[in-house]
Each structure stands twice: as C-alpha cells, then as structure tokens.
C-alpha cells in the first residue's frame, strides 16, 4: 500500500468483493500467461458500451502491458468469471 502515492486508497477495496475480483484476475491471468493489469484492461475493453478505456503508463516498460491488453482476447467463460466476481 505504501509503494505509490495512491497506494493508501487501495485499502478501501481490499474487502470481500475486492478479494473475489483479485482471485478471478489471478485465475484468468494464469490461463492467458498475462499480468492481472493486462487482463483487467482487456476485460474493460471487452465490455459493451466501452469505447475508449483510459490507461496510462509511468514507465516505458509498462507500454508492453498496455499493448498486450489491447490484443488479449478473453473467452466468454473468462468474462463471466470476472463479471461474477465483481458483481
């Protein structure tokens, strides 16, 4: 939580719902050999009505993850798992 200026705000999301989402991200990430952030962004991109998700990088090496997320295709089962966890 102390690794970034915004880290302290994360603690409010470390509740039962947040832990379900993290577990689902872990499972989907493992199936795709991807990072959680890549899967999370791919999930947002694939959601109906989302035309331009906002993402940023603070380091050049993070651009690789943004590119991977844009090309990562989640299955219907992946989407359902993430949707259920976040519900």
C-alpha positions as CSV (number, residue, x, y, z in Angstrom):
1,X,0.0,0.0,0.0
2,X,2.9,2.3,0.6
3,X,4.6,1.7,-2.8
4,X,2.9,4.6,-4.6
5,X,1.3,7.9,-3.6
6,X,-2.2,6.4,-4.4
7,X,-1.5,3.1,-2.6
8,X,-3.2,4.1,0.6
9,X,-6.5,4.5,-1.3
10,X,-6.4,0.8,-2.3
11,X,-7.1,-0.4,1.2
12,X,-10.7,0.6,0.9
13,X,-11.1,-2.0,-1.9
14,X,-9.4,-4.9,0.0
15,X,-12.8,-6.2,1.2
16,X,-14.6,-9.5,0.3
17,X,-15.6,-8.2,-3.2
18,X,-12.1,-6.9,-3.9
19,X,-10.6,-10.3,-2.9
20,X,-13.0,-12.1,-5.2
21,X,-12.0,-9.9,-8.1
22,X,-8.3,-10.4,-7.4
23,X,-8.8,-14.2,-7.2
24,X,-10.7,-14.2,-10.6
25,X,-7.9,-12.0,-12.1
26,X,-5.3,-14.5,-10.8
27,X,-7.2,-17.4,-12.4
28,X,-7.8,-15.7,-15.8
29,X,-4.2,-14.3,-15.8
30,X,-2.8,-17.7,-15.3
31,X,-4.8,-19.2,-18.2
32,X,-3.5,-16.4,-20.5
33,X,0.0,-16.1,-19.2
34,X,-0.7,-12.5,-18.6
35,X,-0.4,-9.9,-15.8
36,X,-3.5,-9.0,-13.8
37,X,-3.4,-5.5,-15.1
38,X,-3.4,-6.8,-18.7
39,X,-6.5,-8.9,-18.0
40,X,-8.2,-6.2,-16.1
41,X,-7.8,-3.8,-19.0
42,X,-8.8,-6.4,-21.6
43,X,-11.9,-7.0,-19.5
44,X,-12.8,-3.4,-19.6
45,X,-12.1,-3.1,-23.3
46,X,-14.4,-6.1,-24.0
47,X,-17.4,-4.7,-22.0
48,X,-20.3,-3.5,-24.0
49,X,-20.5,0.3,-24.2
50,X,-16.9,0.9,-23.5
51,X,-15.3,2.7,-26.5
52,X,-12.1,4.1,-25.1
53,X,-10.8,2.9,-21.7
54,X,-8.3,5.2,-20.1
55,X,-5.0,3.7,-19.2
56,X,-1.6,5.2,-18.6
57,X,2.0,4.2,-18.1
58,X,4.5,5.8,-15.8
59,X,7.4,3.7,-17.1
60,X,8.3,2.8,-20.7
61,X,8.3,-0.9,-19.9
62,X,4.6,-0.6,-18.9
63,X,3.7,0.1,-22.5
64,X,4.2,-3.6,-23.3
65,X,1.4,-4.5,-21.0
66,X,-0.9,-1.8,-22.5
67,X,-0.3,-3.3,-25.9
68,X,-0.8,-6.8,-24.7
69,X,-4.1,-5.9,-23.1
70,X,-5.4,-4.3,-26.3
71,X,-4.8,-7.6,-28.2
72,X,-5.8,-10.0,-25.4
73,X,-9.0,-11.9,-26.3
74,X,-10.9,-13.1,-23.3
75,X,-13.3,-16.0,-23.7
76,X,-16.9,-15.9,-22.7
77,X,-16.0,-18.0,-19.7
78,X,-13.3,-15.5,-18.7
79,X,-15.7,-12.6,-19.0
80,X,-18.4,-14.5,-17.0
81,X,-15.9,-15.3,-14.2
82,X,-14.7,-11.7,-13.9
83,X,-18.3,-10.4,-14.1
84,X,-19.5,-12.8,-11.4
85,X,-16.6,-11.9,-9.1
86,X,-17.2,-8.2,-9.5
87,X,-21.0,-8.4,-9.0
